Amino acid sequence: MKQYRTDEIRNIAIIAHSGAGKTSLVEAMLYNGGAIERMGAVDSGTSAADYAADEIARKTTLNCSVCIAEWEGHKLNLIDTPGAEDFYGDLYSVLRIADAVIVVVDATTGVEGGTEKVWEIADTYQLPRLIFINKMDKENASFENALASIEEILETRAVPVQLPIGKEDNFAGVVDVIQMAAYLQPDGNKRTSKSEIPAELEAQAEETSEALVEVAAESDDELIEKFFEGELTEEEIQNGLRLGISENQFTPVLCGAALNNVGVQQLMDMLVSGCPSPVDVGAVKNVEDEEDTREPSPDAPMSAVIFKTIADPFAGQLSLFRVYSGTLRADTQVSNSTRGETERLGKTTFMNGKNPISTPHVEAGDIGALTKLAATHTGDTLCDRDAPIKLTGVDFPNSVLSYAIRPTREGDDEKLITSLTRMSEEDPAFKIERNDVTKQLLVSGLGDLHITVNRERMADKFGVETEVSPPKIAYRETIRRNVRSVQGRHKRQSGGRGQFGDVWINVSPLQRGEGFEFVNNIVGGAIPRNYIPAVEKGIRERMDRGLIAGFPVVDVQIDLYDGKHHPVDSSDMAFQIAGSLAFSAASEQADPGLLEPIMNVTITVPEQFMGNIIGDLNGRRGQVMGVEQIGRKQVIQANIPHSEMLRYSADLKSMTSARGTFIMEFSHYEIAPDDVMQKVIAALKQEEEES
């Protein structure tokens, strides 16, 4: 493949609600660019971007995929992304390295919940956007309705640069209002040619063109002066559009039918003329020193970011990267500045779907792939060893769902840990954790499908079959009453040296979150100093076993104030046992209670769903801490017991038509109501009986 200059490259992410036609659009662009000889299809499993076995089986995009279309002397790095929220981890990683975005909107539905979410994510990266209204040839397709939903829901200044010629079965092509020409469905792989605008669209095209020219002129002071003095040339209009797109002053709207390759070539023209190149985006900054920058030039010191890792048990690890400055060359040594290690690079390739294209190097602004990196993971920076720099990594979305996981076959525990580790390296949004309280191995992700797909991949790649179950809640226990003067006495005589330890303690509850406090108030040597740690150890061990449900006891103060010892029979073990007995006796009078974890939850929903959400939170024993309006959304802050949030991601989707989002983190522990405590105890007893 030809090496393209940095200013000839466009790094474009394609994002949308699931099913809007992202992958079909990529397929059409690849076909137009000559990268493939015939257009494949998602439904038949022949598309270039959806090549993984599970994507073909499910007929949906599960992974990001880089494809290359060469067009009008430019290289378009087209990055297909998953539309399902369960796989937004890849969406975040792609938007980290993209320079612009195509947002695909289904003409039959307009803006959907997923469209709104991916738009908001693109907002966080401040990425320039084009909108492509797809499926104009389908029943109930409406350019006008889709455009209205874009303006209303996405709250952007949507500016049509094309108009559809016909609709549904009669959709025949598009009118380009910049060139004031019509383009009909292309014949084979030939470039579509201009034709006359249909008479019935002339007035609308003229009106739309005037509005577009005015928008283009507003992007630059010099252009607006020329606009008021006379007409702008097509080149000046294009320059104004490019500037306005790059600065997110407005969003151009195009239309077409990707499956029939209608309007796609005009979209590709807009990518070349209207979207920023890496040169336009400019220099990147060192996150550790903002004055240290790298220009997007092949002659600058090399810097690159790994944005996707693909684990393969046979071929090893494949790492996708973007070069921000300099030239990344094969078979060289570089620095991983994120981890402070040296990395030896092997072969470099460009990826076109699943097909690697060998290249000796990858220059600034371009995207490539490396195999078998030893110490490098997603989000890491690679750079020249003598010119270190650390670039911004990848921020992944928070997990919303967890399961306890175990191997189906006995003896696969070690294989399970190994495969889970590899999967979490490939997909950092898929997290693993061992809960020390419940003794469970947990996997967390962005939804049921996310976790299911990763389990299927582990079985396929590493031969590890797994089972999952709802996670146990990490309850704690505590006391609610002061208890004074409790004795713990351990005495045993069985011939020879005996065992003797005698302690007196006071027990008091502490404020929530203060943990454990052991106070030594022994005076006069009633208990020798060397036995005091043994008393504390015995109490701690007894606290770890729980008082009512087997969960660790917390927020307790122990005051050891008296005791007795024997010069021969006393020992560390004897005082450990005495301490344990004393705490057990005290707990019977201390009104033990169950502590449940409370989560701090932030829920963001459109205003029309507020009533349902608040009512649902009340049913979950939630406490609303505050509500704030941000744009058209309401942001609710609430404290909710963890046990009530295990399936909240699915419930929120259902209540808000997939338009709601939430993030959750641990806040604190609170005393559980008695009825909740009794249910927990009953469930544990039943579990013991069944096992």
N, C-alpha and C positions, 0 to 999 in steps of 0.2 A: 504493500500500500504506500502511496505517495506520502511524504512527510509534509505536513501543512504548517504554515507559519502560525504563530500564536493569534494574530488578528484574523486568521481565516477559520478559526475554530469556534463552534457554538456548543456549549454544554447545556442541554435542555432536559429538564425532568418533565415527564408526562404524568399528571396526577388527576384523580377524579374519584367520584363515588363508584363503588364496585359495579361493573356491568355497563358503564357508560361508553366503553369502546376504546380504551387507551391502547390496548395491545393491537387491536385491528388498525388503529391509526399509525402505530409504529410500523406495522407490516406494510401498509400502503406507502409510507415514506421510504422504507427500504427498497421496495419494488421500484418506485420512481427513481431512486438513486442508483439502480442497477446492482444493488448488493444481493438481491435474490432474483431468480428468473421467473418465479410465479408467486402470487400472494397465497400464503397459507391462511389458516383460520383457527381460532381458539377452539371452536366446537369440534373440529376434526383432529385437534392435537398436532397441527402442522405449522403453527406460528413460530417465527424465529425467536421471539422474546420469551414465550412460555415453553421452555424446553424440558424442565425437570419432570420426572415421572409423576410426582404428586400434583403438579400443576396441570399436566395433561389429563390425569384422572379426574380432577375436580373442576376442570375447565375454567380456571381462574388464576390470576397472578398471585403467587405466594412469595416471590423473591424479586428484588430489583434485578434488572438485566440491562446491560449496556449494549446497544446496537449502533452501527455506524452507517450513515447515509452520506454519500458525496453528492453535493448539489451546487451547481453554479460556481465551481471553483472553491467551495467551502466544505469543511468537514463538520457534519452534524453528529455529535455524540448524543444519541437519544437514549434516555434512561427510563425504561418502563418501571412503574412502581405498583405495589399492591394497593387495591382500593379498599379491601376489608380492614377494618380498624384493628383486628387481631394481629395484623402484620405491619403496623405503622412503624415498627422499629426500623425497617428498611427505608421507609419514607423519610424519616428523620435523617438517616445517614446520607441519603441521596440529596436532600435539600441542603445539607451542609456543604456540598461541593458543586452544586449546580449554579449556573449564572442566570438562568431564566426558566420559566415554567409555562407549559401548556396545560390549561385547565380544561378538561373535556366535560361538556355538559350534554346530557341526553335531551334531544329536542322534544321527546314525548313526555318527559317528566319535569323538565326544568331543573333548577337547583335542588338537590336532595340533601339529606342529613350529612352524608359523607362528603359531598362537595363543600359544604359549609366548613366541615372540620379540616379538610386538607387546605382550604383557602386560609383559614386561621393559622395553620402551621406555616404556610408560606409567608404569611404576614410576619411571623416572628423572625424570619430570615430576611425580611424586606426584599424579597425577590421580585423582579419584573415579571409580569404575567401577560400571556395571550389567552383568550378564551376561544375554544373551538366548539361550536354547537353541532353535535354529531347526530347521525341517524335522521337526517332531514327527509329521507325516503321512506320512513316508517309510518304506519298508521297513527293518527293523532299527533303527528309532528307539527310543532308550531314555533317558528322563529320568533314571532312577536311575544308569545307567552314565555318562552325561555329567556328572552332578553329582559322582559319585565321582572322575572324572578331573580335574575342576576343583579339588577339594579336594586331591588327591594331587599333581598336577603344578604347579598355579599356587600352591599353598601359601597359599591365602587362606581366610578364614572365610566360606564360601559359605552364604548364608541364603536359602532359598526363600521367595518372597512369593507364588508361584503354584504350583499343581499342575495337571498335564495331566488332561483328561477323555478317557480312551481314548488309543490310540496307533496309529501306522501308519494303515491305512485307516479305522480307527474313531476317529481323533482328532477331537473335536468342539468343544473349547473349553478354557477354563481356569477353575480355582477361585482366586479372590482371597482369600487367607487373612487379609488385613487387614479387608476388609469381610465376610468369610465369606459370599461369594456366588459363583455360577457365571456365567460369560459365554460364550455360544456364538458361533459364527461369525456375523459381522454380516450383515445383509440390505442389500445395496447400500451406500450411503454413510451409512446411518443409524447413529446411536450405539447400540452394543450395550446391551441392558438386562439388569438382574440377573435371575437365576433361582435356583431352589433347588439346593443342592449335591446331586449324586447320592448316594443312600444309601450306596453302596459306598465313597464317599470321605469320608464324614462324620468317621469316627474319625481318619483320616490328616490331614484338614484341621484338626481340633481340635488334634491334637498339634503340627502344623506351626505353627499360629497361636500356641500357647502359647510355643513356642521363639522365634518372631519377636518377640512382645511383650517377652519377657525380654531379647532382644538390643537392641531399641529402648530399653528402660529403662536398660540398662547404659551408654548413651552419655552420660547426664547424671545427676549426683548427685541432683538434685531429682526426676527421674523415677523413679530406682531406689527412693527413699523412698516415693513414691506407689505404686509397684508392690508393695512389701511390705505396704503398708497396705490396698490394695484394687485394683480394676481400673483400667486406663488408658482414657481415651476414645480414639476413633479419631484425633482431632486430635493428642492427645499422642503416640500411636504414630507418626503421620506426622512430628511434630516430632523425635522421637527417631531415626527412620530418617534424616531429612534431616541431622541432626547427625552420626550415625555414618557415613553415606555420605561426607559432605564431609571428614571426618577419616580416612577409609580404615580405620575400625575393623572393617568387614566389607563384604561384597559381596552385594547383593541378586541373586537369580537368578529370572528370569522365563522363560516358554517360549511357544512358538507356532509358527505356520507362515506365514511372510511372504508366500509366493506366494498363499495363500488368505486372507490378511489376518486370521488368527486369532491373538488375543492381542496384536495390535499396538496397538490402542487403549488397552489396559491399560498397555502399556509407555509410551505417550505420557503417560498420566496420571502414571506414576511419574517421568518426566522433569520434569514440571511441579512435582510435590509433593516429590520427593526430591533432585533435582539442584540444585547451587548456581547462583545467578544471578551476573552480574559484580559486583553489589553485595556478595554474600556472599563472593566471592573477595577483595575488598578492594583496597587501593591498590597501585600498582606503584612500583618504586624506580628511581632514576637509577643506572645501573651505574657511573657515575663519582663518585657521591656518594650513599651509601645513605640519608642523612638527607633528601635531596630526593625527595619522593614525590608521586604524583598520585592523587587519589581518583576512583573510577569514577562521576563526576557530569558531566552535560552542561554544568554551569556552571564546571567547572575548566578550566585551560589545556589546550589540545588536545594529545594525544599518540596516535600510532598506529604500528603495525608492519606492514610489507609482508611477507606470508608466502608469496605465490606470484606468479610472473610468467609470463605466457603470451605468447609471441612470435607475431605474425602479420605476414607481409610486406606485407599490404594495409591492415589496420585499425590496425596498429601494436601497441604493447605494452599488454597489459591487466594491471593490478596489483591483486591481492586484498589487502585490509588489514583489520585489526581496530583499532577505536578503543578506547583504554584510558581516556582521560579527555577531557572537553570535547566539542566538536562539530566534526567535519570538514566544512567547507562547500565547495561547488563554486565554481569560478572565483575562487579566492583564492590568495595567495602564502603559502607556509609554508617552514619550514626543514627541510632534511634534515640532522639533527644527526650522523648517521653519517659523512657525507662533507663536512660543512661547506659546503653549497651551498644556494642558494635554489631552491625548486621551485614552478613555476606549476601549479596544479591546474585541470583541465578539469571535465567532467561527472562527477557521482557517481551511481552506480547500486547497487542491490542485485542480486545474481545468484541466479537460480533455475535451476540447471543452466546451460544455455547462454543462457537468456533474461534480458536485463537489464531491470530495473525502475527507471525514473528516480526520483530523489529529490533534493531540493535540498541535503540534508545527511545525515550519518550520526552518530548520537549515541553517547556512551560505552557500551561493552559490545557494540556491534553490529558487523556485518561488511559491508563494501561493496567496490566496485571503482572503479578510476580508469583512464583510458586515456592513453596517450602521455606518460608521465612521462619527462622528459629525462635526469635524472641519478640516478634512484632504482632500486635493485635489491632483490631478495629479502633480507630481514633488516634493511633500513634502517628507521630511525625518522624519522617526520615529526612536526613539532611546531610550536607557535606560535613565531614569530620572536622575540618579546619574552619568552618563557618557555621557554628551551631545556632539553631533557632527552634523554638517550640511554637507550633501553630495551634489554633483552637481545635479541640477534638470534637467528638460527636456526643451530643446530649440525647439520650434515649428516653422514651416515655416511661413513666412509672408503671409498675405492674398493678393490675387490678384484680387478679384472681390467683389463688394458690391451691395446690393439692399436695397431699402426702403421696409420695411415690415409693414403690418397692419393686424389685424384680419378680417376675412371674416364676422363674426357676430358682430353686435354692442354689446357693453357691455363686450367683451372678452379682453379688454385692459390689465387688471390686470393679467388674466390667461396667456396672451401672454408673459408678462414680466417674470412671474414665470417660464414658460416652456422654454423660451429662456435662462434664467439663468441656469436652470438645464442642458440644452443641451450644453451650453458652458463649464460647469463643466465637462461633459462627454467628450467633444471634444474641447480642448482649441484652436485648429486652427479655430474653428467657433466662431467668435467674434461678440459682440453686442455693439452698441454705439448710443447715441442720439446726433444728430447734432443740436447745439443751434442756428445756423444761419438758416438752412432750416427747422427746427422743425420736422425733420423726424427721425424715429427709423430705424437704419441701421443694417443689418447683413452682415458680411464679411466672405469669405471663400476662398478655394483653387480652385474653379471652379463652373460652373453651377450645375453639378451633386452633388457636395458636399452640396450646399445650398438646392437643391431639396430634397435630401435624409434626411437632418435634418428637413426640413419642414414636410416631410411625417412622420418622427418619432414623431414629436410634435403632429401631428394629431392622430397618433396611440396610443401614450403613455399618452397624456394629453388632448386629445379631442379638440385641438385648430387648427382650419382651418385658413390658412393664404393666403394673396395675396402679391405679390411683384411687384415692378416697378423699373425702373432705378432711381438711386438716383439723387436728384437735386445737382448741383454743388454749393459749398459754396463760391459764388462770394462775393466780397466786392466792395465798391465804394470809390472814392476819388475825390479831386479837383486838377486841374493842373495850376491854375493861382492865383496870389495874388489879394486880393480885399481889398481896404482900405475904412475906414470911412463909415460903414453901420450901419444904425439905426434900432433898434427894439423897437417899442413903443406900449405899451398896456394900454389903458385908457377906463374905462367903468364907467358910472354913471347912476344908475337906482333907485335913491332914497335911502337915508341912506348912509352908507359907500360904497364908490366906490372901484375901482381897478386901480392902477397906477404903471407902471414900465417903465423905459426908459433906454436903453443901447446903447452904440456905440462900435463896435468891428472892428478889422482888422482880416482878415482870410488869412492864408498862408499854402501852401502844405509843408509837411515834407518829409524827406527821407523815402524810402520804408521800412516798418517794424517798424517805430518809434511810430505808434499808434496815440495817442492824447495828446496834450499839451495845458493846459489852463493857461494863464498868466494874473495875476491880476495887472494892472497898474493904478488902480484908486487912485487918490490923492485928498486930500482936502475934503473927505467925500461926493463926488458927489453921490456915492451909499454907503449906510452904510455897514459896514463890515459884518453884519449878513445876508445880502441879496446876497452876492457874491456867496456862494455855490448854491443858488437857480438859479442864472443865468447859472452856469456851468451845473447844473442838467437839465435845460430846453434845453440847447444846446446838451447835450449828448442824451437826449431822442429823439430830432429831428434827430440827426445823426443815431440813431438806426433804424429809419424808412426809411432811404435811400433817394436819390435824383432823381434817374432815373429808378431804377428797384426794389426798396424796400429792397436792401441789406445794411448792416451797413456801415457807412462812417468811413474811417480810414485815418491815416497819415495826420492829420490836426492840425495846431496850431491856437488857438483863443487868440487874444490879446484884453482883455476888458480894454478900456482906459478912458471911460467917460460914463456919464449917469445922470439921474435925479431921484429924489424920492419925495414922498409926505408924510408929517409927519403923516397923518391919513390914506390915501387910499393905501399906498404901503404895500405889503405883499410878502411872499415867492412865493405864486402862481402867483402873478402879474409879478414878475421878472423871474419866470420860463417861462411864456408865452412870455415875452419880449425877453428873450434869444433865444427861439425857433424861434420867428419871425425874429430876426436879422440874425440868421444862414440861414434861408430859403431865405431871401432877398439876402444875400451874395452869396449863392450857384448858383443863377441865372446868376451871372457874373463870377463865378469861374471855368467855363469849367469843369463840372463834368465828370468823366470817370469811366468805369467798370474795376475792378481789377479781374484777374482770377488766381486761384491757379496753380502754376507751380510745377511739381513733379520732383524729382531727381531720374532718372531711371537707373538701371544697368542691362544691357542685356548681357547674355552670350550665344554665339552660335558657332557652328562649322564654320570654315573659309569659307566654300563654300557658306554659306548663307549671307555673309556680304553685298553683293551688294543689295540684296532684302531688307534686314533690313534697311540699310541706306536710300534707296529710300522710304521705307514706313515711316520712321521717318520724312523725309522731308515733306511728305504728311500730317503728323500730326502736322505740325508747330513746330517740334522738333528742338532743337539745340544740335548738337553733341559736347560734351565738351572734349572728348578724347577717344582713342582706345588703348587697351593694349592686347598683345598676351600672353596667359598663356597656355602652352602646345599646344594642337591642337585647342584650343578655342580662340575666340576673345571676349574681354570684352569691351563693349561700354558704356560709360557714357554719358547721355544726359539729357537735361532739356526739358520737354514736358508738355503742358497744361493738367490739370487733365481731362478736358472734352474730350480730344482725347484718353484717356487711359481706358475708362470704359469697353471696350470689348477686351482689348489687349491680355489677356491670351489666348483666343480662336484663335485670329488672329496669335499670335506667334506660337502656335502649328501647325497651318495650314502652315505657311511659312517655318517652319523648320522640318517638319515631327516629331513633338513632341520632338525635340532635343534641343530646346532653352529654357532658363529659364530667369526670370527677377525678380528683387525686386524693390520696389518703395516706396518712402517716400516723405512727403511734403518738399518742399524747400523754396519757397517764393511766393509772389504775384507780378504780372506784369500787366501793363495796357494792356487790351485786344484791338485788332484792332477794328476799328469802325464797320466793317462788322460783326464781332463776337458780338459786343455789340448790334447792331440792331437786330440780330437773337435772342439773349437772351430776349430782350425787347418784340419782337413780340411773342415769345413762351409764355412768362408770360401773355401777354394780351389775347392770345388765351385760355390759361388755365383758366383765370378768366371768360372769356365769356362762356366757356363750363361748368364751375361750377355754 
